[in-house]
Amino acid sequence: MSDDTLDPQLVLALSRITGIPVDDTAMAERIAGGAGSAIAAVRACLHGSLFEHEPADYLPLLERLATPRVAEGGES
């Protein structure tokens, strides 16, 4: 397992603990994959340890990643 991979079973366990509904393993896999991608993107942009920054420092980057790109001449 790489540093950027989250275990879907961990996602399911955390969802039960926090009371956040996760319907099934497929949904947990999608969440784990998305979280892993977000971690990798933040790491790549910061070129260093994630522990040197406040969590709010990541919000602008994550918001940019979440915003759908508009194709040339099209709409999102």
PyMOL commands that set and color helices and strands:
alter all, ss='L'
color gray80, all
select helices_A, chain A and resi 8-18+25-46+50-52+55-66
alter helices_A, ss='H'
color red, helices_A
deselect
rebuild
show_as cartoon
